[in-house]
Amino acid sequence: THAMGVVAETAQRVVVMYAGKVIEEAPVEALFANPRHPYTQGLIRSIPRIDTAATHKARLEAIPGVVPNLLRPPPGCRFADRCRYAMPKCRAAVPPLIDIGAGHKVACVLVQDELVPAQ
């Protein structure tokens, strides 16, 4: 579902998929408190907020671009063509789903780069 508000109220654990690939998995509280994949972040920013609706008329965020052709998916991360943070290595290989702690898993080179110690 794209009804992230419903997910927040009913699920204990969330698996987010994009173009047929799991890109993030976490306990519901962790996912909504700290979404790590850019697609998950965009989904959460698109949730209407009733707590500020009366005083602040904010436009809901739309994720630009189109879903890739799943018969011939692009190389690398399937979200790369729509991602504002995409870089060449995003298109070079499919990022693995890695555990970043407490059962929170993410398939994104941005998060993986944060976990690699500086040399």
C-alpha positions as CSV (number, residue, x, y, z in Angstrom):
1,T,0.0,0.0,0.0
2,H,1.0,3.6,-0.4
3,A,-1.3,4.5,2.6
4,M,1.5,5.1,5.0
5,G,-0.8,6.7,7.6
6,V,-2.7,3.4,7.7
7,V,0.6,1.5,8.0
8,A,1.7,3.7,10.9
9,E,-1.5,2.9,12.8
10,T,-1.8,-0.8,12.1
11,A,1.6,-2.5,11.5
12,Q,4.4,-3.5,13.8
13,R,7.0,-4.0,11.1
14,V,7.2,-2.4,7.6
15,V,8.8,-3.6,4.4
16,V,9.0,-0.9,1.7
17,M,9.4,-2.1,-1.9
18,Y,10.2,-0.1,-5.0
19,A,9.9,-1.6,-8.5
20,G,9.8,-5.1,-7.1
21,K,12.8,-4.8,-4.8
22,V,12.8,-4.5,-1.0
23,I,14.6,-1.2,-0.2
24,E,13.9,-0.7,3.5
25,E,12.6,-2.8,6.4
26,A,12.2,-1.8,10.0
27,P,9.9,-1.8,13.0
28,V,7.1,0.8,12.3
29,E,8.3,3.3,15.0
30,A,11.9,3.2,13.6
31,L,10.8,3.6,10.0
32,F,8.6,6.6,10.7
33,A,11.1,8.2,13.1
34,N,14.1,7.8,10.8
35,P,13.4,6.7,7.3
36,R,16.7,6.1,5.6
37,H,16.0,5.3,1.9
38,P,15.1,8.4,-0.2
39,Y,12.0,6.6,-1.6
40,T,10.7,5.9,2.0
41,Q,11.4,9.5,2.9
42,G,9.3,10.7,0.0
43,L,6.5,8.4,0.9
44,I,6.4,9.7,4.4
45,R,6.6,13.3,3.2
46,S,3.5,12.6,1.1
47,I,1.3,11.8,4.2
48,P,-1.4,14.5,4.8
49,R,-1.0,16.0,8.3
50,I,-4.2,16.9,10.1
51,D,-2.3,18.4,13.0
52,T,-1.2,21.3,10.8
53,A,-3.8,21.3,8.1
54,A,-5.9,24.2,9.6
55,T,-3.0,26.5,10.1
56,H,-0.5,25.6,7.4
57,K,-1.5,24.7,3.8
58,A,1.5,22.7,2.7
59,R,1.6,20.9,-0.6
60,L,2.2,17.2,-0.4
61,E,5.4,16.1,-1.9
62,A,5.4,14.2,-5.2
63,I,8.2,12.0,-6.3
64,P,9.3,13.2,-9.8
65,G,9.7,10.8,-12.7
66,V,8.2,7.5,-13.5
67,V,8.5,3.9,-12.3
68,P,11.1,2.0,-14.5
69,N,10.1,-0.7,-17.0
70,L,10.1,-3.9,-14.9
71,L,10.5,-6.0,-18.1
72,R,13.9,-4.3,-18.6
73,P,14.8,-2.8,-15.3
74,P,17.8,-0.4,-15.3
75,P,21.1,-1.5,-13.8
76,G,21.8,-0.6,-10.2
77,C,19.3,0.9,-7.9
78,R,15.9,1.0,-9.5
79,F,15.1,4.3,-7.8
80,A,18.2,6.1,-9.1
81,D,16.5,7.9,-12.0
82,R,14.0,9.4,-9.6
83,C,16.4,10.0,-6.6
84,R,17.7,13.5,-5.9
85,Y,20.8,12.0,-4.3
86,A,21.7,9.6,-7.1
87,M,25.3,9.3,-8.1
88,P,27.2,7.0,-10.6
89,K,27.6,4.2,-8.2
90,C,23.9,4.0,-7.7
91,R,23.6,2.9,-11.3
92,A,26.6,0.6,-11.2
93,A,25.2,-2.2,-9.0
94,V,22.1,-3.1,-7.0
95,P,22.8,-2.0,-3.4
96,P,22.4,-4.9,-1.0
97,L,19.9,-4.8,1.9
98,I,22.0,-4.3,4.9
99,D,21.1,-4.3,8.6
100,I,22.0,-0.9,10.1
101,G,21.0,-1.9,13.6
102,A,17.9,-2.8,15.7
103,G,16.5,-4.8,12.8
104,H,16.4,-1.7,10.5
105,K,17.6,-2.7,7.0
106,V,18.2,-0.4,4.0
107,A,19.4,-0.9,0.4
108,C,21.0,2.4,-0.4
109,V,24.6,3.5,-1.1
110,L,24.1,6.7,0.9
111,V,23.4,4.7,4.1
112,Q,26.2,2.2,3.3
113,D,28.7,5.1,2.8
114,E,27.8,6.4,6.3
115,L,28.7,3.0,7.8
116,V,32.1,2.7,6.2
117,P,34.9,4.0,8.5
118,A,37.1,6.8,7.0
119,Q,40.6,5.6,6.1
